[in-house]
Amino acid sequence: MELKTSTAGTMESGDIMIQIAPTDRPGLNVELQSSVEYQFGDQIRQVITDTLTSLGVTQADVHATDKGALDCTIRARVTAAAVRATGKDVWKD
């Protein structure tokens, strides 16, 4: 699947900024910045990875800047960034 660089989200409290970029390295390379990384970093990375994989994105560089987002917000932002990066509309049948 061909990707282009895309972004979704904000730097507001309770949100997360997701940036997806194409890469030559295999797999999903997730870089996370979060004030709650020690407590929730593994969970945030897992939500990002699971969401991208379910959308068919298996090779990308992902930079996430978390400001206390809930899992549902993380999934929404990752989905929006993936749709912008791939051009694939996941909301249509």
N, C-alpha and C positions, 0 to 999 in steps of 0.2 A: 504494500500500500504506500503510495507516495504522500509525503507530508510536506507542509510548508509551516513556517513559524507562526504560532498563534498565541494569544493571551486571553484569559478570562478571569474575572474577579476584580476585587479592589483591595486596598490596603487599610480598609476600615475595620474597626473592632468587630469581631464575630464573622469575619470573612476570610477568604484565602485567595491569593493571586497565583494562578497557574500559568506557566509558560511552557509550551511544547515546541521542540525544535527537532528537525531531522538530524540523524547521526549515522555514522558508518559503523559505530560500535554495536555489537549485538545486544539485544534485550532492552529493557526499560531501565534507564539510569535516572533515578529519582534523587534530587538534591533538595533537602528540606531545611528551611530556616523557620524556627518556631520557638517561642518562649516556653512552650509546654512540651518540647521535644523529649525531654527526659521521661516524662510520664506517658505521653501519647504518640511519640514519634513512630513507633512500629505500627500502631493502628492507622495513623494518617498515611504512611507509605503503603500499607496494605489496601486501603480504600482506593488510593490513586492507582495502584497497579491493577487491582481487580476491575476497576471501572474501565481503564484503558484496554485491558485484555478482552473484556466483554464487548467492546466496540471494535475489536479487530486491530487495535494498535499494539504491536508487539516489539517495535524498535523505535525508540525516541529518547531524547534527552528531555527531562522534565525538571523544571525549577519551581518549587512551591514555597511561597512566603505566607505562613499561617499567622493569623491574628485571632485565634480562638474559634475557628469554624467548627461546626458540628459535622458529623459524617454526611448528612443529607446535603449540606452546603458544599462540602468537598466533592461529592459525586456530581452535583449540578455544575460546578465550575469546571471540573475535569471533562464532563460531557460537552459543555459549551466550547471549551478549547479544542477538544478532539474534532468536533463538527467543523469548526473553523479551519483546523489544520488539514482535514481530509476532504472537505467538501461534501461528505456523506451526511445526509439528513436522517438522523436516527429517529425522528419523531413521525416520519411518514412510513406507511407500509409499502 
